[in-house]
Amino acid sequence: MKFLAAYLLLVAGGKTEPTAEDITKLLGSVGVEGDEARLNSLLKALEGKTVDEVIAEGSSKLASVSTGGAAAAAGGAAAAAGGADAPAEEAKEEEKEESDDDMGFGLFD
């Protein structure tokens, strides 16, 4: 993931086809070392593709992943039918979600 993030940062900065050296240099500037085999694998997978193509391809793959939407919809219907307990439950869920925001991870960990 850190290699992909570095690749995208370099593309956003104007480098149309970042090399392994570019990515290694960027990651090194923030004290991150990487696995050369994984980096080369990523670059091979991205070879000949634009970032827009990769994002479109990834979006179509994500569309087929179940995200539990049916369970959430059923829970929402149950909460609506449940009455007074629903706002209290929602407040507890929101509080829990807010406490897990960064979980101690940085962008390049």
Beta strands, then each sheet from edge to edge (+ up, - down):
end
